[in-house]
Amino acid sequence: MSDTFDVVILGGGSGGYATALRAAQLGLSVALIEKDKLGGTCLHRGCIPTKALLHAGEVADQTREAAAFGVKAELIGVDMSGVNAYKDGVVAGLYKGLQGLVKAAKVTYVEGTGKLVSADTVEVNGRRYTGRHVVLATGSYSKTLPGLELDGERVIASEHALTMDRVPASAIVLGGGVIGVEFASAWKSFGADVTIVEALPRLVAAEDEDISKQLERSFRKRGIGFKTGKPFEKVEKTDSGVKVTIAGGETLEAEVLLVAVGRGPSTANTGYEEQGVRMERGFVLTDDRLRTNLPNVFAVGDIVPGLQLAHRGFLQGIFVAEEIAGLNPVAIVESGIPRATYCDPEIASVGITEAQAKEKHGAENVATYNYNLAGNGKSKILGTQGFVKLVRVKDGPVVGVHMIGARMSEQVGEASLIVNWEAFPAEVAQLIHAHPSQNEALGEAHLALAGKPLHAHN
């Protein structure tokens, strides 16, 4: 039995459901196929529950530090069943809302594991759904290392960490990228003894080097241990947990090992390769219009090489829907996608790093400015340390904004406009930034880079 639609989408995560909603909005008939839950990893096992966990950790830290603000409070303990109930309540509310949106859009929602069986057809539970256009959006999974088996109890991935019914007394986090530093931060806030092991020379190595240095300083101050430039060698289970050996023969012991070495594309057993979709290392290759090598087959989200971010997949979904509808949307520039890491302190960035700018434009053609949050009134009130770093082409636009400090993720919206609209420092400097706000830090940094610093030295 077969059903025909304008668009058949395989995967109901951020990229898939965004494609579905925008395509339906444009008057196209849509079938959306999802094997698990609508919303995918981001909503159920990633962005949302992780950030809820981090916020609970922030509340714990604020309680501990209340005396510094003249408030008498005492942290009696962390009840993980209560934390999980709060976290799951947030997810459930958003899930219900999303289900309502898809239903209201009159999208045909299909539950089940889909497989691409021809260039225009997906089969689910013996039934075939044919699309004039097909969009592949099957997302990603938690990777591990060769020989490092996840058991879900002592050697765990992020999805296991999100459902733990206790705070581990101690934890080793393998990987100092976004996922690793976020869980290390949350667990430390809950009272765990945490050590990060990272093979690369610095934490959050994809960020600007100055950001890494500040995060490492802040983590030292918080008592979060880390070993950089130390590749993992092996793990052994002990009576009390795990023993991890890293480069040089050094050993670390803890109750659990969280494997946070990134995410791989979920493309196995999907039929992509069998139908001739061009792939590389499990990723689906596309052009800048997100078209695969097969006619009328597109791909979005984590299966497409590049930043693995929910909002990237979401934007790609909108783009593909508009491309299919013939609206000829503007191609997405990968470096213009904002990035945020919700550890304490938060990291937010958009555009290219200082090193990338020098490589692209030549060191002599690049100027930078670091505005320290010590000069920002609201940051002083919050008691946070950090900075806003701008990277510009001399006599040209700002090409990178890199920020670290409490709540900096909330500033990345304006930073995204600055970089993507290729603003010059003087253009941003003439805009009014509300006082007192952390947003002022962006204004002050641009004032300084434009040659007229007020609350900063040039």
HELIX and SHEET records of a PDB file:
HELIX    1   1 SER A   14  GLN A   25  1                                  12    
HELIX    2   2 GLY A   40  ARG A   45  1                                   6    
HELIX    3   3 CYS A   47  ARG A   64  1                                  18    
HELIX    4   4 ALA A   66  PHE A   69  5                                   4    
HELIX    5   5 MET A   80  ALA A  104  1                                  25    
HELIX    6   6 SER A  158  ALA A  161  1                                   4    
HELIX    7   7 VAL A  178  PHE A  190  1                                  13    
HELIX    8   8 GLU A  209  ARG A  222  1                                  14    
HELIX    9   9 GLY A  301  ILE A  303  5                                   3    
HELIX   10  10 ALA A  310  ILE A  324  1                                  15    
HELIX   11  11 GLU A  334  GLY A  336  5                                   3    
HELIX   12  12 GLU A  354  HIS A  361  1                                   8    
HELIX   13  13 ALA A  363  ASN A  365  5                                   3    
HELIX   14  14 LEU A  373  GLY A  375  5                                   3    
HELIX   15  15 GLY A  377  LEU A  382  1                                   6    
HELIX   16  16 MET A  408  GLN A  411  5                                   4    
HELIX   17  17 VAL A  412  ASN A  420  1                                   9    
HELIX   18  18 PRO A  425  ALA A  429  1                                   5    
HELIX   19  19 ASN A  439  LEU A  449  1                                  11    
SHEET    1   A 6 THR A 108  GLU A 111  0                                        
SHEET    2   A 6 VAL A  30  GLU A  34  1                                        
SHEET    3   A 6 SER A   2  LEU A  10  1                                        
SHEET    4   A 6 ARG A 127  LEU A 136  1                                        
SHEET    5   A 6 THR A 121  VAL A 124 -1                                        
SHEET    6   A 6 GLY A 114  SER A 118 -1                                        
SHEET    1   B 5 THR A 108  GLU A 111  0                                        
SHEET    2   B 5 VAL A  30  GLU A  34  1                                        
SHEET    3   B 5 SER A   2  LEU A  10  1                                        
SHEET    4   B 5 ARG A 127  LEU A 136  1                                        
SHEET    5   B 5 VAL A 297  ALA A 299  1                                        
SHEET    1   C 2 SER A 140  SER A 142  0                                        
SHEET    2   C 2 ARG A 263  PRO A 265 -1                                        
SHEET    1   D 5 VAL A 155  ILE A 156  0                                        
SHEET    2   D 5 VAL A 256  VAL A 259  1                                        
SHEET    3   D 5 SER A 170  LEU A 174  1                                        
SHEET    4   D 5 ASP A 193  GLU A 198  1                                        
SHEET    5   D 5 GLY A 225  THR A 228  1                                        
SHEET    1   E 3 PHE A 232  LYS A 237  0                                        
SHEET    2   E 3 VAL A 242  ILE A 246 -1                                        
SHEET    3   E 3 THR A 251  ALA A 254 -1                                        
SHEET    1   F 2 MET A 279  GLU A 280  0                                        
SHEET    2   F 2 PHE A 283  VAL A 284 -1                                        
SHEET    1   G 5 ARG A 339  THR A 341  0                                        
SHEET    2   G 5 GLU A 346  GLY A 351 -1                                        
SHEET    3   G 5 VAL A 398  GLY A 405 -1                                        
SHEET    4   G 5 PHE A 387  VAL A 393 -1                                        
SHEET    5   G 5 VAL A 366  ASN A 372 -1                                        
END                                                                             
